Amino acid sequence: MMRLGDKCTCKDKISSPITKYTELDPALCLELRKIVNTLIAPGKGLLASDESPASLEKRFDELNIENSETTRRDYRQMLFTADKSRLSKYISGVILHHETVYQKTTDDIEFIELLRQRNVVPGIKVDRGLVQLFGTKDENTTEGLDSLQERCIQYKRDGCHFAKWRCTYTISESTPSQLAMAANANVLARYASICQSARIVPIVEPEILNTGNHGINRALEVHEDVLSILFRALNEHRVYLEGIILKPAMVLSGIQNTMNCTSQIVAEYTLTALERTVPPAVPAVLFLSGGQSDTDSVLNLNAINTYEGKKPWTLSFCYGRALQNEAMKVWSGNAENIEKAQETFLERAKLCSEAALGQAQLNNGVCTRRKTNSL
């Protein structure tokens, strides 16, 4: 059986009919790395468009948009049919919800095929949501492992080449608990190994929420603890690190903390956490935008990529709302607004792409915030 660190030596293009592997053989490793390399092309990131119907309902309600299968289809179609050359320049892959995988455009083209035609890799959210973790005080774990292998095999057959699974952690004086960190690390590791056995690249998402009033020093401590325990579990489960993508939050002070930090401090603390915990074998870290404003998600990513120091990973974005917020408002369920909404979406994607290259225009480098430098 192939172990972590062994090199894949296959030279031929992958065309194997195998749907499930029982070990990390060279052909599987090669296929996983090819998918990863496509997803982490320079200046590209991922669009997280995997909101459930229930998640979209609140956002649609705010804009007086009916939440139906048709309107959800129309919304995703608006995003995916944006100018082909510009879309594929900034976006390498899209995380889909199960519903979207099996929907078709108004021209009767399956969304999976539409994305393929636009040189965008389809992916799929495979977790089934958060549940309370027994034995903890209001901490969660994530469901969905029971049928995951069968679902991954089917999603691969249907054209999805990567997956996402999210676990969450809260920061307080007593959380995250050791139980929550250990339980979620093992859930994420088991998910990753199942995905890889089905020839799907796992995006591992240990989201540390920035609710609360903690400072950035406490956030750094929690990030280091969570990531250290996570990578120990990934190694114990024999997960092929070169064939995964990490999707963490940036190290941020709590949103209820009246003092906030500059992008440079966020970059310093985020990279410190990664350097201390994430092996160089991991090819990419694609940050989530949760808890940040649309502006901060760009400024902080740009600061991370311009910060001096060791950065052995590709550092890019896997954003949902930070890419979609303004476009959704412009669209508002009205077909007449599609072109304007698509232009808004592409402009946001361009900004994120520039930040992933450390080339975002920052108004002469000045970032205005509430207050600065509170640690």
Secondary structure as the mmCIF struct_conf table of DSSP 4:
data_model
#
loop_
_struct_conf.conf_type_id
_struct_conf.id
_struct_conf.beg_label_comp_id
_struct_conf.beg_label_asym_id
_struct_conf.beg_label_seq_id
_struct_conf.end_label_comp_id
_struct_conf.end_label_asym_id
_struct_conf.end_label_seq_id
TURN_TY1_P TURN_TY1_P1 LEU A 4 GLY A 5
HELX_LH_PP_P HELX_LH_PP_P1 ASP A 6 CYS A 8
BEND BEND1 ASP A 12 ASP A 12
HELX_LH_PP_P HELX_LH_PP_P2 LYS A 13 ILE A 14
BEND BEND2 THR A 22 GLU A 23
HELX_RH_AL_P HELX_RH_AL_P1 PRO A 26 LEU A 39
TURN_TY1_P TURN_TY1_P2 ILE A 40 ILE A 40
TURN_TY1_P TURN_TY1_P3 PRO A 42 GLY A 43
STRN STRN1 GLY A 45 SER A 49
HELX_RH_AL_P HELX_RH_AL_P2 PRO A 53 GLU A 62
TURN_TY1_P TURN_TY1_P4 LEU A 63 ASN A 64
BEND BEND3 SER A 68 SER A 68
HELX_RH_AL_P HELX_RH_AL_P3 GLU A 69 PHE A 80
TURN_TY1_P TURN_TY1_P5 THR A 81 THR A 81
BEND BEND4 ALA A 82 ALA A 82
HELX_RH_AL_P HELX_RH_AL_P4 LYS A 84 TYR A 90
STRN STRN2 ILE A 91 LEU A 96
HELX_RH_AL_P HELX_RH_AL_P5 HIS A 98 VAL A 101
TURN_TY1_P TURN_TY1_P6 TYR A 102 TYR A 102
STRN STRN3 LYS A 104 LYS A 104
TURN_TY1_P TURN_TY1_P7 THR A 106 ASP A 107
BEND BEND5 ASP A 108 ASP A 108
STRN STRN4 GLU A 110 GLU A 110
HELX_RH_AL_P HELX_RH_AL_P6 PHE A 111 GLN A 117
TURN_TY1_P TURN_TY1_P8 ARG A 118 ASN A 119
STRN STRN5 VAL A 121 LYS A 125
STRN STRN6 LEU A 130 GLN A 132
TURN_TY1_P TURN_TY1_P9 PHE A 134 GLY A 135
BEND BEND6 THR A 136 ASP A 138
STRN STRN7 ASN A 140 THR A 142
TURN_TY1_P TURN_TY1_P10 ASP A 146 SER A 147
HELX_RH_AL_P HELX_RH_AL_P7 LEU A 148 ARG A 157
TURN_TY1_P TURN_TY1_P11 ASP A 158 GLY A 159
STRN STRN8 PHE A 162 TYR A 169
BEND BEND7 SER A 172 SER A 174
BEND BEND8 PRO A 176 PRO A 176
HELX_RH_AL_P HELX_RH_AL_P8 GLN A 178 SER A 197
TURN_TY1_P TURN_TY1_P12 ALA A 198 ARG A 199
STRN STRN9 VAL A 201 ILE A 208
BEND BEND9 GLY A 212 ASN A 213
HELX_RH_AL_P HELX_RH_AL_P9 ILE A 216 GLU A 236
TURN_TY1_P TURN_TY1_P13 HIS A 237 ARG A 238
HELX_RH_3T_P HELX_RH_3T_P1 LEU A 241 GLY A 243
STRN STRN10 ILE A 245 LEU A 246
HELX_LH_PP_P HELX_LH_PP_P3 PRO A 248 MET A 250
TURN_TY1_P TURN_TY1_P14 ILE A 255 GLN A 256
BEND BEND10 THR A 258 THR A 258
HELX_RH_AL_P HELX_RH_AL_P10 SER A 263 THR A 277
BEND BEND11 VAL A 278 VAL A 278
TURN_TY1_P TURN_TY1_P15 PRO A 280 ALA A 281
BEND BEND12 VAL A 282 VAL A 282
STRN STRN11 ALA A 284 PHE A 287
TURN_TY1_P TURN_TY1_P16 GLY A 290 GLY A 291
BEND BEND13 GLN A 292 GLN A 292
HELX_RH_AL_P HELX_RH_AL_P11 ASP A 294 THR A 306
BEND BEND14 TYR A 307 TYR A 307
BEND BEND15 GLY A 309 GLY A 309
BEND BEND16 TRP A 313 TRP A 313
STRN STRN12 THR A 314 TYR A 319
BEND BEND17 GLY A 320 GLY A 320
HELX_RH_AL_P HELX_RH_AL_P12 ARG A 321 TRP A 331
TURN_TY1_P TURN_TY1_P17 SER A 332 GLY A 333
HELX_RH_3T_P HELX_RH_3T_P2 ALA A 335 ASN A 337
HELX_RH_AL_P HELX_RH_AL_P13 ILE A 338 ALA A 356
TURN_TY1_P TURN_TY1_P18 LEU A 357 GLY A 358
TURN_TY1_P TURN_TY1_P19 ASN A 363 GLY A 365
BEND BEND18 ARG A 370 LYS A 371
#
